[in-house]
Amino acid sequence: MSTYSTPKRILRTNIIGLALATTASIYSSTALAETSQNAFTHTANAAISGHNNKHLDDVSVLDCASACVGLGWCVSFDYYKASAQCDLSDDRAADVGGLKTNYADNPFDHYSLHEGALLKFRQTQNAAIRHHNRKQLVDVTRKDCAEACLAPEHSDWCVSFDYYKAAAKCDLSDVVASDVGGLKTDYANDPFDHYSLRKPSLTLFERTANAAILGHNIELLTGVSPAACAEACTDVSRRDWCVSFDYIKESNACDLSSKRAEDVGGLKTNYAGNPYDHYSLEVSEDQG
């Protein structure tokens, strides 16, 4: 494990486009626009104290909302109004005893993600799983399909669905793209969108406490949780090389790596004070 002296690196997520709703205090994802389901509730002059997983600089509220929607673990963010920054969090106000509302000069606004069914799925436009359809629903919205997939009578098997955009129907499925060799993306006129149930990225990693890979570090992230490191490692911009990370417990940082323990002769487990935990990607991520 090498020691870094580089400044904090800020993770930025590409804007996927969020539509501004009818009031300045509520934002909705374009993917949810047709359902009239607003994605975030705005609380002015308030924030969660601590519990920050990921920090973004030089961003708008829409940038932060887009980044949060694109992450499986993010459920809220606090926006720094004067400096155009935000902190993404995996906690809601109710999880931490409420919002702090007495900051001097009221520098923050808080945004909390609604727990809508469709937000539990990751969309891939103009794609579908070919065959493997277990149940078809007709005269439905995307939100209806998501709610049906999560309903008790289907939730023990439903993990994805394909939505027929013009026909307002969907096929619920018990497989994900990786189970069947990927999505089909060359249908004539692009009639489908695919939705796959999100998996928290951290569940895809096997943790080894008090251990790390010595060296072989590709990227350092600071001010992050293990969940945020897992999301970063499995992000589309890194998933072609990132297979593990070492989490630096005291400083809330991690080193992303292209190597597994078996590639480098095993893990080092005798660091003084046991500052590291090692996380190895054991299952291929399927985000749809």
C-alpha positions in Angstrom: 0.0 0.0 0.0 1.6 3.2 -1.1 1.1 6.5 0.5 -0.3 9.4 -1.5 0.2 13.1 -1.0 -2.0 14.2 -3.9 -4.9 16.5 -3.2 -8.4 15.2 -2.8 -9.8 13.9 -6.0 -13.5 14.6 -6.6 -15.7 12.1 -8.3 -17.9 13.6 -10.9 -20.9 11.8 -12.4 -22.1 12.7 -15.9 -25.4 14.5 -16.0 -28.0 12.1 -17.2 -30.6 14.9 -17.5 -33.1 15.8 -14.8 -36.2 17.8 -15.7 -37.1 20.7 -13.5 -40.5 20.2 -12.1 -43.2 22.8 -11.7 -41.7 24.3 -8.6 -38.2 25.3 -7.8 -38.1 23.1 -4.8 -38.7 19.7 -6.5 -36.8 17.9 -9.2 -37.7 14.9 -11.2 -35.6 12.5 -13.4 -36.5 12.6 -17.1 -36.9 8.8 -16.8 -39.7 9.5 -14.3 -41.3 12.5 -16.0 -44.1 10.5 -17.6 -45.1 9.0 -14.2 -45.4 12.5 -12.6 -43.4 11.1 -9.7 -41.1 13.8 -8.3 -37.7 12.4 -7.3 -36.5 14.9 -4.6 -38.1 16.9 -1.8 -36.3 20.2 -1.0 -35.9 21.5 2.5 -34.4 25.0 2.5 -31.7 26.1 5.0 -31.1 22.6 6.4 -28.7 19.7 6.1 -27.7 16.3 7.5 -24.8 16.8 9.9 -22.1 14.5 8.8 -22.9 11.1 7.0 -21.4 12.3 3.8 -20.4 9.6 1.3 -19.2 11.6 -1.7 -18.4 15.3 -2.3 -18.9 17.1 -5.7 -17.5 20.5 -6.6 -18.6 23.0 -9.2 -22.1 21.6 -9.6 -25.7 22.7 -9.9 -28.6 21.2 -7.9 -29.5 19.3 -11.1 -26.0 17.9 -11.3 -26.1 16.6 -7.8 -29.6 15.2 -8.2 -28.5 13.4 -11.4 -25.4 12.0 -9.7 -27.5 10.8 -6.7 -30.1 9.1 -9.0 -27.3 7.3 -10.8 -25.9 5.7 -7.7 -27.5 2.7 -6.1 -26.8 3.9 -2.5 -27.6 7.6 -2.6 -30.8 8.8 -1.0 -30.1 12.4 -0.2 -27.7 15.3 -0.7 -26.9 18.7 0.9 -26.3 21.6 -1.5 -23.8 24.4 -0.6 -25.6 27.4 -2.1 -22.8 29.9 -2.2 -20.0 27.6 -3.4 -21.9 25.3 -5.8 -20.9 22.0 -4.0 -22.8 19.1 -2.6 -22.4 16.1 -0.3 -24.2 12.9 -1.4 -25.4 10.6 1.4 -26.7 7.1 2.0 -28.8 8.4 4.9 -32.1 10.2 5.2 -33.0 12.7 7.9 -35.0 10.1 9.7 -32.0 7.8 9.8 -29.8 10.4 11.7 -32.3 12.0 14.1 -33.4 14.8 11.8 -31.9 17.8 9.9 -29.7 20.5 11.4 -31.4 23.8 10.7 -29.3 26.3 12.7 -26.2 26.7 10.6 -24.9 30.3 10.6 -26.1 32.1 7.5 -28.0 29.1 6.3 -25.5 27.8 3.7 -27.2 24.5 2.9 -30.3 23.2 1.3 -31.3 19.5 1.8 -32.7 17.3 -1.0 -34.2 13.9 -0.2 -35.0 11.2 -2.7 -38.5 9.8 -2.7 -38.6 6.0 -2.3 -40.5 5.5 -5.6 -40.5 2.0 -7.1 -38.9 3.1 -10.4 -35.9 4.5 -8.6 -35.0 1.0 -7.5 -34.3 0.1 -11.2 -31.5 1.1 -13.6 -32.7 2.0 -17.1 -31.0 1.0 -20.3 -32.6 2.8 -23.2 -33.4 1.0 -26.5 -32.6 -2.4 -25.2 -34.3 -5.6 -23.9 -33.6 -9.1 -22.8 -34.6 -11.4 -25.7 -37.1 -14.0 -24.5 -37.1 -15.1 -20.8 -40.4 -13.3 -20.2 -42.3 -14.7 -17.3 -45.3 -12.4 -17.1 -46.7 -9.6 -19.3 -48.6 -6.6 -18.1 -50.7 -4.4 -20.5 -52.0 -0.8 -20.3 -49.3 0.1 -17.8 -46.7 2.8 -17.1 -43.1 2.1 -16.3 -43.9 2.9 -12.7 -46.7 0.3 -12.7 -44.2 -2.3 -14.0 -41.6 -1.4 -11.4 -44.3 -1.7 -8.6 -45.5 -5.0 -10.0 -41.9 -6.4 -10.1 -41.4 -5.5 -6.4 -44.9 -6.7 -5.3 -45.0 -9.6 -2.9 -46.4 -12.0 -5.5 -43.5 -11.3 -7.9 -40.6 -10.1 -5.8 -39.3 -13.6 -5.1 -38.3 -13.9 -8.7 -38.7 -10.6 -10.6 -35.3 -8.9 -11.2 -35.9 -7.0 -14.5 -38.5 -5.9 -17.0 -38.6 -4.7 -20.6 -41.0 -1.8 -21.4 -42.7 -1.5 -24.8 -42.8 2.2 -25.2 -45.4 2.6 -27.9 -47.7 -0.2 -26.6 -47.7 0.7 -22.9 -47.0 -2.9 -21.7 -44.1 -4.7 -20.2 -42.6 -8.2 -19.7 -41.4 -9.1 -16.2 -38.4 -11.4 -16.1 -36.5 -13.6 -13.6 -33.1 -13.0 -15.3 -30.8 -10.1 -15.7 -28.7 -9.2 -18.7 -25.6 -11.0 -17.4 -27.5 -14.3 -17.1 -28.4 -14.4 -20.8 -25.3 -13.0 -22.5 -26.3 -9.3 -22.5 -29.0 -7.1 -23.8 -30.3 -7.0 -27.4 -29.9 -3.5 -28.7 -30.6 -3.7 -32.4 -34.4 -4.0 -32.5 -35.9 -2.1 -35.4 -37.2 1.3 -34.4 -36.0 0.8 -30.8 -39.3 -0.2 -29.2 -38.0 -1.2 -25.8 -36.3 0.1 -22.7 -34.8 -2.3 -20.2 -35.0 -1.9 -16.4 -32.8 -3.9 -14.0 -33.2 -4.0 -10.3 -30.3 -2.1 -8.7 -27.9 -4.0 -6.6 -25.9 -2.0 -4.0 -22.4 -2.3 -5.3 -20.9 -3.1 -2.0 -22.7 -6.4 -2.0 -20.7 -7.5 -5.0 -17.4 -7.3 -3.0 -15.9 -9.8 -0.6 -14.3 -8.0 2.4 -11.1 -9.1 4.1 -10.6 -7.2 7.3 -7.1 -5.8 8.2 -5.5 -6.6 4.9 -4.5 -4.8 1.6 -2.8 -5.3 -1.6 0.7 -3.9 -1.4 1.1 -1.3 -4.2 -0.8 -1.7 -7.6 -3.0 1.3 -6.8 -4.5 3.0 -9.8 -6.7 5.7 -8.3 -7.0 7.3 -4.8 -10.4 8.5 -3.6 -10.7 10.5 -0.4 -13.6 11.5 1.9 -15.6 8.4 0.9 -17.2 5.4 2.5 -16.7 1.7 1.5 -20.1 1.9 -0.3 -18.9 4.9 -2.3 -15.6 3.2 -3.2 -17.6 0.2 -4.4 -19.8 2.4 -6.6 -16.8 4.1 -8.0 -15.1 0.8 -8.8 -18.1 -0.6 -10.6 -18.9 2.7 -12.4 -19.0 2.4 -16.2 -15.9 4.6 -16.4 -13.8 2.1 -14.4 -15.5 -1.3 -14.6 -13.2 -2.4 -17.5 -10.2 -2.4 -15.0 -11.2 -2.0 -11.4 -11.5 -5.3 -9.6 -10.6 -4.4 -6.0 -10.0 -1.6 -3.5 -8.2 -1.1 -0.2 -10.2 1.0 2.3 -8.1 3.2 4.6 -10.3 3.2 7.7 -9.0 6.1 9.7 -8.9 8.6 6.8 -12.0 7.5 4.9 -10.1 7.0 1.7 -9.6 4.1 -0.7 -7.2 2.9 -3.4 -8.8 1.4 -6.5 -6.8 -1.4 -8.2 -6.8 -3.5 -11.3 -5.4 -6.4 -9.4 -6.8 -9.1 -7.2 -5.0 -10.7 -4.3 -4.2 -13.8 -6.4 -2.6 -11.6 -9.1 0.0 -10.3 -6.7 0.8 -13.2 -4.5 -1.8 -12.5 -1.8 -2.8 -9.8 0.7 -0.5 -8.1 3.2 -1.9 -8.6 6.6 0.7 -7.3 9.0 0.4 -3.5 8.7 1.0 -1.8 12.0 -2.3 -0.8 13.5 -4.4 -2.6 10.8 -5.3 0.5 8.9 -6.8 -1.2 5.9 -9.7 -3.5 4.8 -9.6 -5.1 1.4 -12.6 -5.5 -0.9 -12.5 -7.8 -3.9 -15.1 -7.8 -6.7 -16.4 -11.4 -6.7 -19.5 -11.0 -8.9 -19.9 -9.3 -12.2 -22.0 -6.1 -11.7 -25.3 -6.1 -13.5 -26.7 -2.6 -13.5 -28.7 -3.1 -16.7 
